[in-house]
Amino acid sequence: MTLPWFRYHPDPVATGSAVPTDEACVLCGVSRGWRYAGPIYGRQADVVCPQCIASGDAARALTVGADFSCMFTDAADVPPGVPFAVVEEVTQRTPGFDSWQQPSWLYHCDDGAAFLGAAGYEDLRAHPDAMEMIRDDLRQLGWPVDQADAMLRQMDRTGEPTAYLFCCLHCGAHLASWDIG
């Protein structure tokens, strides 16, 4: 079966957020061939299909009480110009992704960016704007230039430290965050 299209996560199979299964979704009861394999911040469910995420049914069904909405990624550091509807779509109707710590979505041009996947040093070299974003982040944390560059060279898409690559849907800028276990 085909997956629904996610504006902010265009290829959840390539990123590992959707994996094949013969099991039925615990929410809709349908076996769609795919299940969500990322984080759920809310009531837990063993098998959630991407269709239930796309429709918002998963977020509604997995919400805990009136004060805690279910999310598939957090809403930290959202720039002030990003509309609430975008944050809601990113957090509640878009598959999240696994990271060493709690993953955080990136935003650009007053919109959510598209998540492209985990990235290592060679991936980042192809996107100097994303590499510079990590370098700037490390400098803001007080890292000397040589240590920041050494950290960048250690980036590994399947190990740690890891970068997470995004692309702005409007201007095409590549963005990246990083994480270490």
Disulfide bonds with the S-S distance in Angstrom:
none
